[in-house]
Amino acid sequence: MTAVGRAGVGPSPAIEISGLTKSYGRHRALGGVDLRVREGEVFGFLGPNGAGKTTTIRVLLDHIRRDAGEVSVLGRDPRTDGVALRREVGYLPGELSMTSRRPARDMLAFYARLRGGVPRAHIDELAARLDLDLKRPVRGLSKGNKQKVGLVQAFMHRPRLLILDEPTSGLDPLLQQEFLAMVREAREAGTTVFMSSHVLSEVHDAADRAAIIRDGRIVATEDMDALRARAVHEFSIRFAEPLGPGDAAEFSALDNVREVRADGDQLTCRVEGSPDALVKLAARRTVLLLSAVEPDLEELFFTHYNNGAQDAGTRDASGGEG
Ligand SMILES: Nc1ncnc2c1ncn2[C@@H]1O[C@H](COP(=O)(O)OP(=O)(O)OP(=O)(O)O)[C@@H](O)[C@H]1O
């Protein structure tokens, strides 16, 4: 596979990986990863702990060497072009080692120099957005504050590609929202964002596409709009009055509502896509409580396939060409 886009296929991808394998001793961490991230998209890299996300990312940055396979990042091979590449990439590691007694500002100034200079005002602006005090020594910072330093150093030089390993870990919900706003702005400015997570909700709103890695292999690649449109939620509704004998049937008759169970004043069911019809039907009665639980990651990805839409094996519902 080449680093350049094939004729007629559009611009070359920001990240292209094929047949990537990597073992640690006898333990095979990656068993043939194939992945293609388009320039300018936000791509979620999802998988449970130990699936191979960090290993893949470390190969992309040439922190570790692959055993076999082809890897191209912004059209370069990280093995031979690692130094040039690191200037164009903003990287947030999964585990940040911050042992210095120096203030966060000094650490960021050091990284800024390595990247050819970053306006101080820009660093200040990012720190203010994330509510990070740059005067405090990095060594004593909490996990969340270290994560903020990591995010500032990843974003501050406005890289062409952001590679973020579990970016929201340790951030409270308000800061997660701020981080997502930063991702959206970066995308609008043309940056490609590749971010890993073990939970779908973290990439749910931000990503254009997502892939699931499991046991060192990509098992599905999905368009997030399609995924969102058919997301199945489990709803639970409590009414002011007990439900009558015909009520469950009325809910079951809704197109996208399944597995309806009525018990006294309580109704539970599963809804694929928008809950609009369910909410409107429920609202004919007095609703005391309504809650929805998101299904787990794999269930969400595979409901579609389990309905017989695709064959087994590596499944790509995004049209094949990544
Ligand atoms: N330095 C190492 N030496 C030996 N085994 C390793 C090493 N790094 C990772 N592994 C193993 O390789 C597999 C993939 O690990 P990796 O860290 O890439 O997964 P991950 O998807 O990033 O998970 P997590 O979210 O837990 O970091 C795991 O089984 C892990 O135990």
The ligand as a Gaussian input file, in Angstrom:
#p B3LYP/6-31G(d) Opt

LIG

0 1
 N        5.140000      -3.070000      27.091000
 C        4.351000      -4.149000      27.066000
 N        4.838000      -5.367000      27.361000
 C        4.066000      -6.476000      27.322000
 N        2.757000      -6.472000      26.982000
 C        2.198000      -5.291000      26.686000
 C        2.955000      -4.070000      26.713000
 N        2.141000      -3.050000      26.355000
 C        0.927000      -3.609000      26.132000
 N        0.959000      -4.934000      26.321000
 C       -0.179000      -5.877000      26.125000
 O       -0.630000      -5.738000      24.774000
 C       -2.049000      -5.762000      24.697000
 C       -2.541000      -4.462000      24.089000
 O       -2.280000      -3.392000      24.997000
 P       -2.628000      -1.876000      24.698000
 O       -2.057000      -1.057000      25.808000
 O       -2.233000      -1.545000      23.321000
 O       -4.211000      -1.906000      24.797000
 P       -5.230000      -0.692000      24.932000
 O       -6.341000      -1.000000      24.007000
 O       -4.522000       0.598000      24.758000
 O       -5.725000      -0.845000      26.409000
 P       -5.782000       0.233000      27.588000
 O       -7.005000       1.043000      27.334000
 O       -5.895000      -0.649000      28.785000
 O       -4.491000       0.999000      27.530000
 C       -2.521000      -5.992000      26.129000
 O       -2.760000      -7.374000      26.274000
 C       -1.366000      -5.553000      26.981000
 O       -1.339000      -6.249000      28.199000

